[in-house]
Amino acid sequence: MTQIDFIGIVREAVKHFDSSKRIVRIDDISAKVSTNHVYRIKFSDNNFIIAKLSYFGKFEHFVEDHSVINSLSNNLPAPFENVLARSLIKGNSLFVHRYTDSLIDAWIVFYRPMRVRQKLPKRLSEEQIKKLAKTFAQFHQACYSVRNTLPQSSKTMKIDIEHLLRILQTSLGQHDHRMHLDLIKEQCHLFLDNSDKLGADELDVIPVFVDWNIGNFSVTKNMMLYSRWDYDWFRVSSRMMDFYFFSRIVSDVGDQTIFSYDIDRFMEDRFIIFLKAYHEESPLTEKEIRYLPETYRFFLLNYVIKYGRYFFHEVFSNRLQMEACTQHLPSIEKKFSAEPLLDALFD
C-alpha cells in the first residue's frame, strides 16, 4: 500500500508560507480517533506553530470555515478574546496551502499555539454543571454579538442533508450504506420535513463548534471557558447544535473511553439542571427546545453516517454507523420528549 508523506506536505506548506523558516522538528499530535492530522512544528529560533491537515469535503468549505473561525477569534469580546486559536496570515489573507497529486488533495492551515488550563473531570458535580452552563451561555452570547462581522458561510444543515441524499443515489453510496439505505433516506426526509414544520429557518444562527467533548477545551478553576481547539465540526447554525455534546459533558455516565451516541442524555435530570442554568443566563425558546431532536438527527446523519469514515478510524466508524442505524436513529421519537424540558424551563 502506498504511504502518503504527510510530513513532506507540511514541510512544503511551511516553505510556501515563509521559505526563510528553518524547521528543527515536526511532531504528530493528532487525536487518535480522528483521521485529521495535526502537527507541532518547531523552528530553529525555538518558536513553534500548529499545522492542521485535512483531505475530505471541499477545499472551498475548508477555506470558508477557517476564515470564519479566524475572524471570530479576532472579534470575540472579553472574556473570550483568547478562547480560539488565531490562524497565520500571509499578506492580507488567511494562509491555506493546497497540495494535490494522484493520491490526495490535502489542505493545510497554520495556527498560533494556545494556552491550556484545566480539563473537566470525567463526571461533574451539580455546581460545576451550573457554572459550565453559565459560561457556555455567555460564550454563545459573545458569538451572537459578532455574527454580523464574520465572513459569510454557505453551508446549511438542509444543504448538507440534501448532499447526503445525493450520495445515496450514487453506486458508492448505495454500496457503503446498502444495509440501511432506506432507513437513512427516511431519516433525511424526516429531518427536512420536521425542520420545515418547526420553522427552523427562522432560528438565529451563530458560529457553533458542535464537538464539545472534554478533550477539546479547557476551563479556569472557576469553570469559565478558557480555550477551545479542534474545529473539525465547526459550522454556522442554530446554537442548539451544541447542546447534544453539552448533554454528554454533564451526563451521569460521565466521559467514557468506549462511547456511543445515544439520545438518552437529553432526558437526564443533570441535563435539565444544565438547561435551567443556561436559560437563566441566555433564555431559550420553546421552538429551540423542540428542535433538539432534529439537531441530534442531523448530527447522526451528517457526522456519523456521511462523514464517519473521515472523522473516525475504521474501527470506530463502522460500530458508530451501525449503532446509529440500528439503535439511535429509529429510537428518536420513542426516547425523546420535549415536555419535561419545557416544563422545567417555563413552568
C-alpha positions as CSV (number, residue, x, y, z in Angstrom):
1,M,0.0,0.0,0.0
2,T,1.3,3.4,-1.0
3,Q,2.1,5.6,2.0
4,I,1.4,9.4,1.8
5,D,4.2,11.6,3.0
6,F,2.2,13.9,5.2
7,I,5.3,15.3,6.9
8,G,6.6,16.2,3.5
9,I,3.4,18.0,2.7
10,V,3.7,20.0,5.9
11,R,7.3,20.9,5.0
12,E,6.2,22.1,1.6
13,A,3.4,24.2,3.2
14,V,6.0,25.9,5.5
15,K,8.2,26.7,2.6
16,H,5.3,28.3,0.7
17,F,4.4,30.3,3.8
18,D,7.9,31.5,4.6
19,S,11.0,30.0,2.9
20,S,13.3,31.6,5.4
21,K,11.9,29.4,8.3
22,R,14.2,26.5,9.3
23,I,12.3,23.5,10.7
24,V,14.0,21.7,13.5
25,R,11.3,19.2,14.3
26,I,7.8,18.1,13.3
27,D,5.7,16.1,15.8
28,D,2.4,14.4,15.0
29,I,0.0,15.4,17.8
30,S,-3.2,14.2,16.1
31,A,-6.1,12.8,18.1
32,K,-6.0,9.0,17.7
33,V,-9.7,8.6,16.9
34,S,-9.7,11.1,14.1
35,T,-8.3,10.8,10.6
36,N,-7.4,14.5,10.5
37,H,-3.7,15.3,11.1
38,V,-2.3,17.9,13.5
39,Y,1.4,18.7,13.8
40,R,3.5,20.8,16.1
41,I,6.3,22.5,14.1
42,K,9.4,23.7,15.9
43,F,11.7,26.2,14.3
44,S,15.4,27.0,14.8
45,D,14.5,30.1,16.7
46,N,12.7,27.9,19.3
47,N,9.3,29.2,18.2
48,F,6.6,26.8,17.1
49,I,3.3,26.7,15.3
50,I,0.5,24.2,14.8
51,A,-0.5,22.8,11.4
52,K,-3.8,21.2,10.7
53,L,-4.0,19.0,7.6
54,S,-7.3,17.8,6.1
55,Y,-8.3,16.0,2.9
56,F,-12.0,15.4,2.9
57,G,-15.0,17.5,1.9
58,K,-14.4,20.5,-0.3
59,F,-11.4,22.8,-0.3
60,E,-13.7,25.8,-0.6
61,H,-15.6,24.8,2.6
62,F,-12.3,24.3,4.4
63,V,-11.1,27.8,3.5
64,E,-14.6,29.3,4.3
65,D,-14.8,27.6,7.7
66,H,-11.3,28.7,8.8
67,S,-11.8,32.2,7.5
68,V,-14.9,32.5,9.7
69,I,-13.1,30.9,12.7
70,N,-10.2,33.3,12.3
71,S,-12.4,36.3,12.2
72,L,-14.3,35.0,15.2
73,S,-11.1,34.5,17.1
74,N,-10.1,38.1,16.5
75,N,-13.5,39.7,17.1
76,L,-14.8,37.9,20.2
77,P,-15.1,40.3,23.1
78,A,-13.8,39.8,26.7
79,P,-13.6,37.4,28.5
80,F,-13.5,35.2,25.4
81,E,-11.0,37.2,23.3
82,N,-8.3,34.4,23.6
83,V,-10.5,31.3,23.6
84,L,-9.9,30.4,20.0
85,A,-6.6,29.9,18.2
86,R,-5.6,32.5,15.6
87,S,-4.6,31.3,12.2
88,L,-1.5,32.6,10.4
89,I,-1.9,35.3,7.8
90,K,0.3,35.9,4.7
91,G,0.0,39.3,3.4
92,N,-3.7,40.3,3.9
93,S,-5.2,36.8,3.7
94,L,-5.6,33.7,5.7
95,F,-2.8,31.3,4.6
96,V,-4.0,28.0,3.3
97,H,-1.7,25.6,1.4
98,R,-3.2,23.1,-1.0
99,Y,-1.3,20.0,-2.1
100,T,-2.6,17.8,-4.9
101,D,-1.2,14.7,-6.5
102,S,-2.6,11.4,-7.9
103,L,-3.2,10.1,-4.4
104,I,-4.5,13.0,-2.4
105,D,-5.9,16.5,-2.4
106,A,-4.9,18.0,1.0
107,W,-5.1,21.4,2.7
108,I,-3.2,22.9,5.5
109,V,-3.8,25.9,7.8
110,F,-1.4,27.1,10.5
111,Y,-2.3,28.2,14.0
112,R,-0.6,30.0,16.7
113,P,-0.2,27.8,19.8
114,M,-2.8,28.0,22.5
115,R,-2.6,28.1,26.3
116,V,-4.5,25.3,28.1
117,R,-5.7,25.4,31.7
118,Q,-7.8,22.8,33.4
119,K,-9.6,20.0,31.7
120,L,-13.0,19.0,33.0
121,P,-13.3,16.0,35.3
122,K,-14.9,12.9,33.8
123,R,-18.0,13.4,35.9
124,L,-19.2,16.9,37.0
125,S,-20.9,17.9,40.2
126,E,-24.2,19.8,40.1
127,E,-22.5,23.0,41.0
128,Q,-19.9,22.5,38.2
129,I,-22.8,21.8,35.8
130,K,-24.4,25.1,36.6
131,K,-21.2,27.1,36.2
132,L,-20.4,25.4,32.9
133,A,-23.9,26.2,31.6
134,K,-23.4,29.8,32.5
135,T,-20.0,30.1,30.7
136,F,-21.4,28.3,27.6
137,A,-24.4,30.6,27.6
138,Q,-22.1,33.7,27.8
139,F,-19.9,32.3,25.0
140,H,-22.9,31.8,22.8
141,Q,-24.0,35.4,23.5
142,A,-20.5,36.6,22.6
143,C,-20.6,34.7,19.3
144,Y,-24.1,36.2,18.6
145,S,-22.8,39.7,19.3
146,V,-20.2,39.5,16.5
147,R,-22.2,37.4,14.0
148,N,-22.6,40.3,11.6
149,T,-18.8,40.9,11.4
150,L,-17.9,37.5,10.1
151,P,-17.5,36.2,6.5
152,Q,-20.5,34.5,5.0
153,S,-20.8,30.7,5.4
154,S,-22.5,28.9,2.5
155,K,-23.2,25.6,4.3
156,T,-26.6,25.0,5.9
157,M,-28.0,21.9,7.5
158,K,-30.5,21.5,4.7
159,I,-27.8,21.7,2.1
160,D,-25.8,19.0,4.0
161,I,-28.7,16.6,4.2
162,E,-29.6,17.1,0.6
163,H,-25.9,16.3,-0.2
164,L,-26.2,13.1,1.7
165,L,-29.3,12.1,-0.3
166,R,-27.4,12.7,-3.5
167,I,-24.6,10.5,-2.2
168,L,-27.1,7.7,-1.5
169,Q,-28.1,7.8,-5.2
170,T,-24.5,7.0,-6.3
171,S,-23.2,3.5,-6.7
172,L,-20.6,4.1,-4.0
173,G,-23.2,5.5,-1.6
174,Q,-25.6,2.6,-2.3
175,H,-22.7,0.1,-1.7
176,D,-21.5,1.7,1.5
177,H,-24.9,2.0,3.1
178,R,-26.7,-0.9,1.4
179,M,-27.8,-2.5,4.6
180,H,-29.6,0.6,5.8
181,L,-30.2,2.7,2.7
182,D,-34.0,3.0,3.1
183,L,-33.7,4.0,6.8
184,I,-31.1,6.7,6.1
185,K,-33.2,8.2,3.3
186,E,-36.3,8.1,5.6
187,Q,-34.4,9.9,8.3
188,C,-33.1,12.5,5.9
189,H,-36.6,13.3,4.8
190,L,-37.8,13.3,8.5
191,F,-35.2,15.9,9.3
192,L,-36.2,18.1,6.3
193,D,-39.9,17.8,7.0
194,N,-39.7,18.4,10.8
195,S,-37.3,21.3,10.3
196,D,-39.8,22.9,8.0
197,K,-42.7,22.3,10.3
198,L,-40.8,23.8,13.2
199,G,-39.8,26.9,11.2
200,A,-36.1,26.1,11.8
201,D,-35.0,28.6,9.1
202,E,-36.3,31.4,11.5
203,L,-33.9,30.5,14.3
204,D,-30.9,32.7,14.8
205,V,-27.6,31.3,13.6
206,I,-24.2,31.7,15.2
207,P,-20.8,30.0,14.9
208,V,-21.0,26.6,16.7
209,F,-18.3,24.0,17.3
210,V,-20.6,21.0,17.9
211,D,-18.0,18.6,19.2
212,W,-17.7,19.7,22.8
213,N,-16.1,16.7,24.3
214,I,-13.9,17.3,27.3
215,G,-10.7,16.8,25.3
216,N,-11.4,19.8,23.1
217,F,-11.4,22.7,25.6
218,S,-10.1,23.9,28.9
219,V,-11.6,26.0,31.7
220,T,-10.4,28.1,34.6
221,K,-10.6,26.9,38.2
222,N,-14.0,28.7,38.3
223,M,-15.3,26.8,35.3
224,M,-15.1,29.7,32.9
225,L,-14.3,28.7,29.3
226,Y,-10.6,29.4,28.8
227,S,-9.6,27.8,25.4
228,R,-11.1,25.7,22.7
229,W,-9.3,23.7,20.0
230,D,-10.3,21.1,17.4
231,Y,-12.5,22.8,14.8
232,D,-13.4,19.8,12.7
233,W,-17.2,20.1,13.1
234,F,-17.4,23.9,13.0
235,R,-20.4,25.5,11.3
236,V,-22.7,28.5,11.4
237,S,-26.0,27.2,12.6
238,S,-28.5,27.3,15.4
239,R,-26.9,27.3,18.9
240,M,-28.9,24.2,19.6
241,M,-26.3,22.2,17.5
242,D,-24.0,22.5,20.5
243,F,-26.5,21.0,23.0
244,Y,-26.1,17.3,22.3
245,F,-22.5,17.4,23.3
246,F,-23.4,19.7,26.3
247,S,-25.7,16.9,27.4
248,R,-22.9,14.4,27.1
249,I,-20.5,16.5,29.2
250,V,-22.9,16.7,32.1
251,S,-24.3,13.2,31.8
252,D,-24.4,11.0,34.9
253,V,-22.5,8.4,32.7
254,G,-19.5,10.8,32.5
255,D,-16.7,10.7,30.0
256,Q,-16.0,7.2,28.7
257,T,-13.2,5.6,26.6
258,I,-15.7,3.4,24.8
259,F,-18.6,5.7,23.8
260,S,-21.8,5.7,21.9
261,Y,-24.1,8.4,20.6
262,D,-27.4,7.6,22.3
263,I,-30.1,10.2,22.8
264,D,-30.8,9.3,26.4
265,R,-28.5,12.1,27.7
266,F,-31.2,14.7,26.7
267,M,-33.6,13.2,29.2
268,E,-31.4,13.1,32.2
269,D,-32.1,15.3,35.3
270,R,-28.5,16.6,35.1
271,F,-29.1,17.9,31.6
272,I,-32.2,19.7,32.9
273,I,-30.0,21.3,35.6
274,F,-27.7,22.5,32.8
275,L,-30.6,23.8,30.7
276,K,-32.1,25.7,33.6
277,A,-28.8,27.4,34.4
278,Y,-28.2,28.2,30.7
279,H,-31.7,29.5,30.4
280,E,-31.2,31.9,33.3
281,E,-28.2,33.4,31.6
282,S,-29.5,33.3,28.0
283,P,-33.2,32.5,27.6
284,L,-34.1,29.6,25.3
285,T,-37.4,29.4,23.3
286,E,-39.9,26.6,23.0
287,K,-39.0,26.3,19.3
288,E,-35.4,25.8,20.2
289,I,-36.2,23.0,22.7
290,R,-38.4,21.3,20.2
291,Y,-35.6,21.5,17.6
292,L,-33.2,19.5,19.8
293,P,-34.1,16.0,18.4
294,E,-33.6,17.4,14.9
295,T,-30.1,18.7,15.7
296,Y,-29.4,15.2,17.1
297,R,-30.8,13.5,14.0
298,F,-28.6,15.9,11.9
299,F,-25.6,15.0,13.9
300,L,-26.0,11.3,13.3
301,L,-26.8,11.7,9.6
302,N,-24.1,14.2,8.8
303,Y,-21.2,13.5,11.1
304,V,-21.6,9.8,11.8
305,I,-23.3,8.4,8.6
306,K,-22.0,10.7,5.9
307,Y,-18.6,11.7,7.2
308,G,-17.9,9.0,9.8
309,R,-15.2,7.3,7.8
310,Y,-13.3,10.6,7.8
311,F,-13.8,11.7,11.4
312,F,-13.2,8.3,13.0
313,H,-10.8,5.5,12.3
314,E,-12.4,2.5,10.7
315,V,-12.7,0.5,14.0
316,F,-14.8,3.3,15.4
317,S,-16.7,4.4,12.4
318,N,-18.1,1.0,11.5
319,R,-19.5,0.5,15.0
320,L,-20.9,4.0,15.3
321,Q,-22.6,3.9,12.0
322,M,-24.1,0.5,12.7
323,E,-25.4,1.8,16.1
324,A,-26.8,4.9,14.5
325,C,-28.8,2.9,12.0
326,T,-29.9,0.0,14.2
327,Q,-30.4,1.8,17.6
328,H,-30.2,5.6,17.7
329,L,-32.0,7.0,14.6
330,P,-35.0,4.6,15.0
331,S,-35.4,5.5,18.7
332,I,-35.6,9.3,18.5
333,E,-39.4,9.6,18.6
334,K,-39.6,6.9,21.3
335,K,-37.0,8.2,23.6
336,F,-37.1,12.0,23.3
337,S,-39.9,14.2,24.7
338,A,-39.6,17.9,24.8
339,E,-42.3,18.3,27.5
340,P,-40.1,17.6,30.6
341,L,-37.6,20.1,29.4
342,L,-40.2,22.7,28.6
343,D,-41.9,22.1,32.0
344,A,-38.5,22.7,33.7
345,L,-37.9,25.9,31.9
346,F,-41.3,27.6,31.6
347,D,-43.5,26.4,34.5
